[in-house]
Amino acid sequence: MKALVLEADWKPKNGYKLSPYEEKTGKAIIGSSIWKKRELTLKEIEKPKPGKKDLLVKVENCGISEPDIHFYQTDREGYILYPGLTKFPCIIGHEFSGVVEEVGSQVNGFREGDLVTSEEIIWCGECTPCRNGYPNHCQRLEEIGFTVNGALAEWISVGSKYCWKLNEIRKSYGSEANALEAGALVEPTSVAYNGVFVRSGGFKPGDFVGVWGAGPIGLAAIALSKAAGASKIFAFETKKERRELASQMGADHVFDPLALKEDGSGPCKKVLELTNRQGISMGIETAGAPMQTIPEIEKSLAINGKIVQIGRAIQRVPMYLERYQARRAQFYGAKGHSGHGIFQSVIRLMASKKIDMRKIVTSRFYLDHAVEAIEKASKRVNGKVLVKI
């Protein structure tokens, strides 16, 4: 089968001390400090065979995500930019949908022909975090497209316990093609859902919400906030094309933060001006630029306001703690999308048409041009770039 494989040299940066875990497993905890001279190549490899508890899925769509971009982009020394858990060589891609082609002998609840998507996080279910209900923080974590083979390929074998049916969406959207396109957007939408509703506990209908960064996760946060009853949604995004998408997904006030900075106002002043100085009940950081965004979000918070950090950035950020104390504010870190009924809820929202994430798809490529798709996504002008398999 055809598959997009990432290979790289294991070459820790000067001064980076490998952990015993990294030495034993060959997995990098901080990938950007270890993997150098990466190559992305479309290869012919053997079709996977499903285990007894697996589904063999014929992949139909796979989204290009921010980590895929960070695999493609490198620093001046040639190291990948992705800072997280990785093991190469590996087929990349994890935001996918497809059709079940084969069902393992010990699998219940699925059959050939089912439309499915899958969680990206491969949690064990046995370690202490998993048993305590925190699968996103599994101590034996594997990740589809990061440490085990992913979905920028014609087929993928994945454990059935990580898969979710899209049949409800097919009934609602009227065609298999539409359902499968929406299905590839369940995973990134679930990342936003986890941050907005699970980790931070959500907000009350009628509250004001701000979203910093209108990439795919930010656009999902806007759509979910609209569906949850936010009375005003503010979006801050530097790219014109993404500002337009933010409006389409439900943002009421959309601004270029760089333009606001130039005219001397800034996001926080706009928020306070348009909320009668009450501020936002939730500020959602999806830009992955907390050095620039967190100071503005802090100053925009209402009493008892919340900040949820979804964007990833390996940097320390100064925070003015007096503001959190004086305004009874909270800060939440969000990672992943598994557990807590998240995938089920996102699929139901799509099936009920409370959200339609297909609006954010702005480019489509075929697998033979997957590297071009990643290159286009790396410009961060598009909404979601999809690869049709």
VENURUR-V227860 format. One line per field, one symbol per residue. ss: DSSP state (h for helix, s for strand, l for the rest). burial: # if it has 24 or more other C-alpha atoms within 12 Angstrom, else .. A space follows every 50 residues. Layout:
BEGIN
ss=???
burial=???
END
This chain:
BEGIN
ss=lssssssssslllllllllhhhhhhllsllhhhlssssssssssllllll lllssssssssssllhhhhhhhlsllllsslllllslllsslllssssss ssslllllllllllssssllsslllllhhhhlllhhhllllssslllsll llslssssshhhssslhhhhhhhllhhhhhhhhllhhhhhhhhhhhhhhl lllllllssssslllhhhhhhhhhhhhllllssssslllhhhhhhhhhhl llssslhhhhhhllllhhhhhhhhlllllssssssllllhhhhhhhhhhh ssssssssslllllllllllhhhhhhlllssssllllllllhhhhhhhhh hlllllhhhhsssssshhhhhhhhhhhllllllsssssl
burial=.###########.............##################....#.# ...#####################...####################### ####.....##..############........#####..########## ####################..#..######################### .###..######################.##################### #######........#######.##..#############.######### #############.........##..#.############.######### #.#.########################.##########
END
